[in-house]
Amino acid sequence: MPYELFYWPGIQGRGEYIRLALEEAGADYIDVARRKGGEQRMMAMMKNRRLDPPPFAPPFLKANKLVIAQVANILFYLGARHGLAPKSEAGRLRLHQLQLTIADFVVEIHDTHHPLGPTLYYEDQRRQAVKRTDEFWKARVPKFLGYFEDIAARGDGPYLDGRRVSYVDLSIFQIVDGLRYAFPNRMKRFERKIPRLVALHHRVGTRPNIAAYLQSSRRIPFNADGIFRHYPALDR
């Protein structure tokens, strides 16, 4: 049976990290909420008391009888089954650790435009967003991307874990791609500090399955509702 991915239909968001892994693996999957009645089914799944526990929020993945939530958890599952993670326990845990660090960074990216919380509009917190974004680029981007640049420098292959692509490489691709969309001016200035990650982004983006996906209608364009949002006031 094909995998069933449950995520909001109009944005890349956190679901995109799962889509990239499924696409690279050539896995058969259904993006449930993008089909008629799918969003209602997704909401019903989160209220299903027969699931123990039910998913707190999308994304979650249905794999036969399993229902798996949380991005890093889903990728940990998929990686071992589709050649996107090492076979050794130590290797799988190493990638899981890196993916959890990416998850921390994704929260900070989102908070650049919503520093006071997601229930308020950006326009209601614009002044705070400008201050938060300045601090983000001054201290947090160098810390996170500098960390992954160091990981890339230690490797002995074209990817973070050696000669084979992993789901963490795909997630780094999405981070670089998203920051280029949301902060084109700031990212252009910063990229000289992370040449290995820039090269990794290109390497992943030209892999046959990923390149085909990026050109397809399955890839939802970046927009003003996702994690990566372009506001000129924040990209000075």
C-alpha positions in Angstrom: 0.0 0.0 0.0 1.2 3.6 -0.6 2.2 5.7 2.3 -0.3 8.4 3.3 1.1 11.7 4.2 -1.1 14.1 6.2 -0.2 17.7 6.0 -1.8 21.1 5.2 -2.5 21.3 1.4 -1.4 24.8 0.6 2.0 25.1 2.1 5.4 23.3 2.1 5.8 23.8 5.8 7.2 20.9 7.9 5.6 18.4 5.5 8.1 19.3 2.9 10.9 17.5 4.7 8.8 14.3 4.5 7.9 14.9 0.8 11.6 15.3 -0.1 12.5 12.0 1.5 9.6 10.2 -0.2 10.4 11.7 -3.6 14.1 10.9 -3.3 13.3 7.3 -2.3 10.9 6.9 -5.2 8.2 5.8 -2.7 4.6 5.5 -3.6 2.7 8.0 -1.5 -0.5 10.0 -1.3 -0.6 13.6 -0.2 -3.9 13.1 1.5 -5.1 16.6 2.3 -4.5 17.8 -1.3 -7.3 15.4 -2.4 -11.0 15.9 -2.1 -12.1 15.4 1.5 -8.5 14.8 2.6 -8.3 17.7 5.0 -11.4 16.6 6.8 -9.9 13.1 7.0 -6.7 14.5 8.4 -8.6 16.4 11.1 -10.6 13.3 12.0 -7.4 11.3 12.5 -6.2 13.8 15.0 -9.4 13.3 17.0 -9.4 9.5 16.7 -9.4 8.0 20.2 -8.5 4.6 18.9 -5.1 5.9 18.1 -2.8 5.8 21.1 -1.7 8.5 21.1 -3.4 10.4 18.2 -1.1 12.8 16.3 -0.9 16.2 18.0 -0.5 18.1 14.7 0.5 17.4 11.1 2.6 16.2 9.5 2.0 12.5 10.2 2.5 9.5 8.1 0.3 6.4 7.8 2.4 3.3 6.9 0.0 0.3 6.8 -1.2 0.1 10.4 1.4 2.5 11.8 0.6 6.2 12.3 3.8 8.1 12.9 4.0 11.8 13.9 6.8 14.4 14.2 9.1 15.2 11.3 12.3 13.7 12.8 10.4 10.6 13.9 8.9 10.0 10.5 12.3 10.5 8.8 13.9 8.1 11.3 11.4 5.5 10.2 11.7 6.2 6.4 15.5 6.5 6.4 16.0 3.0 7.6 13.6 1.6 5.1 14.6 3.5 2.0 18.4 3.7 2.1 18.4 7.3 3.4 20.2 6.4 6.6 23.1 4.1 7.7 22.4 0.5 8.6 24.1 0.8 12.0 22.3 1.9 15.1 25.0 4.5 15.8 24.7 5.9 12.3 20.9 6.2 12.5 21.1 7.9 15.8 23.7 10.3 14.5 21.4 11.4 11.7 18.4 11.6 14.1 20.4 13.9 16.3 21.2 16.2 13.3 17.5 16.2 12.3 16.4 17.2 15.7 18.9 20.1 15.6 17.3 21.1 12.2 13.9 21.0 13.9 15.1 23.5 16.5 16.3 25.8 13.7 13.0 25.5 11.9 11.2 26.9 14.9 13.6 29.9 15.0 13.1 30.5 11.3 9.3 30.6 11.8 9.6 33.0 14.8 11.4 35.6 12.7 8.0 36.7 11.3 5.9 35.6 14.3 7.9 36.3 17.4 4.9 36.9 19.6 3.1 33.8 18.5 1.2 32.3 15.5 -2.3 33.5 16.6 -1.4 37.1 15.7 -1.0 38.4 12.2 2.5 39.5 11.0 1.3 43.0 10.7 0.4 43.0 14.5 4.0 42.1 15.4 6.1 43.7 12.7 8.2 45.8 14.9 9.1 42.8 17.1 9.7 40.8 14.0 12.3 43.2 12.7 14.1 43.1 16.0 13.9 39.3 16.1 15.1 38.9 12.6 18.1 41.1 13.1 19.1 39.0 16.1 18.4 35.8 14.1 20.9 36.7 11.4 23.4 38.1 13.8 23.6 35.2 16.2 21.3 32.2 15.3 22.0 31.6 11.6 25.8 31.6 12.1 25.4 29.2 15.1 23.2 26.7 13.3 24.5 26.8 9.7 28.0 27.2 11.0 27.5 23.9 12.9 26.3 22.1 9.8 29.1 23.6 7.8 31.6 22.1 10.3 29.9 18.7 10.0 30.2 18.9 6.2 33.9 19.8 6.6 34.6 16.7 8.6 33.0 14.3 6.1 34.9 12.2 3.6 32.3 12.3 0.8 29.9 14.6 -1.1 27.2 14.3 1.6 27.0 14.9 5.3 27.2 11.2 6.1 29.7 10.2 3.4 29.1 9.1 -0.2 25.4 8.3 0.1 22.7 10.9 0.4 20.6 10.9 3.6 17.4 12.5 4.7 19.5 15.1 6.6 21.0 16.2 3.3 17.5 16.7 1.9 16.5 18.7 4.9 19.6 21.0 4.6 18.6 21.5 0.9 15.2 22.7 2.1 16.7 25.0 4.7 19.0 26.7 2.2 16.2 26.9 -0.4 13.8 28.4 2.1 16.3 31.0 3.4 17.0 32.1 -0.2 13.3 32.7 -0.7 12.6 34.4 2.6 15.8 36.4 2.9 17.4 36.7 -0.5 19.5 39.7 0.3 20.7 38.5 3.7 21.3 35.0 2.4 23.3 36.2 -0.5 25.7 38.0 1.8 25.9 35.0 4.2 26.4 32.2 1.7 30.2 32.9 1.4 30.5 31.6 5.0 28.9 28.2 4.2 30.4 27.1 0.8 30.0 23.4 1.6 26.3 23.8 2.4 25.8 25.8 -0.8 27.5 23.0 -2.7 25.4 20.4 -0.9 22.2 22.3 -1.9 23.2 22.2 -5.5 24.2 18.5 -5.3 20.8 17.5 -3.8 18.8 19.7 -6.2 20.3 18.1 -9.2 19.6 14.5 -8.1 17.3 13.0 -10.7 14.3 12.3 -8.4 14.6 15.6 -6.6 15.1 17.6 -9.8 12.0 16.0 -11.3 10.0 16.7 -8.1 11.0 20.4 -8.1 9.7 20.8 -11.6 6.4 19.0 -10.9 3.1 20.2 -9.6 3.7 18.1 -6.5 6.2 20.8 -5.2 4.0 23.5 -3.7 5.6 27.0 -4.3 6.9 29.0 -1.4 4.2 31.5 -0.3 3.1 33.9 2.4 1.6 31.2 4.6 4.5 28.8 5.2 7.5 28.7 7.5 9.6 30.6 5.0 8.0 33.9 4.2 9.4 36.9 2.4 8.8 40.2 4.0 10.9 43.0 2.5 11.1 44.8 5.9 12.9 41.7 7.4 15.4 41.3 4.5 17.5 44.5 4.9 
